[in-house]
Amino acid sequence: MIKEKYMVIDLLLMCAILCLLEFASAVAIGFFPGEVYTLSCMLPITLISMMRWGKWGLVHAILGGAVYSILYGGSIATLLVYTIGNAGTGLSLILFNLYGKDKIRSKKSLTILYCLMAFLGVSLLRGIIACVLAGGMIIDNCIRFLTTDALSALIA
């Protein structure tokens, strides 16, 4: 029971931190009109939460997509692309089954792979959702998300 309460409190605190950082990023980007790159802390916060709580950490990916879409005045399609697409971070959960959390934390190469798989999973799923909703080539959409989110991935 105590562990479950701690998990809920931790997830809620990380949600609050994520919302605050996304808001700060949206305010900061206002000083650079026309800029296509934004910084988002969704990926590192989600990866930390998944390392702590497994699949429950995906809550932050979905919340991050919703907050991002709302702050930047996105349409319903944008909201769907980012909320569903961010769930692509779950691709890195495969590593938990293959290596376990302790090995991922202790080996730099596995830590990098953990981050890279999440980043690629997000870009791929966003690209697929964008293609379904708006058309176009999946690869073009994926490349667009890969390039515009590269700075955020470096934070992770």
Secondary structure, DSSP 4 states (H G I P E B T S, - for coil): -HHHHHHHHHHHHHHHHHHHHHHHHHHHHTTSTT-------HHHHHHHHHHHHGGGGHHHHHHHHHHHHHHTT--HHHHHHHHHHHGGGGGGGHHHHHH-HHHHHH-HHHHHHHHHHHHHHHHHHHHHHHHHHH-S-HHHHHHHHHHHTHHHHHH-
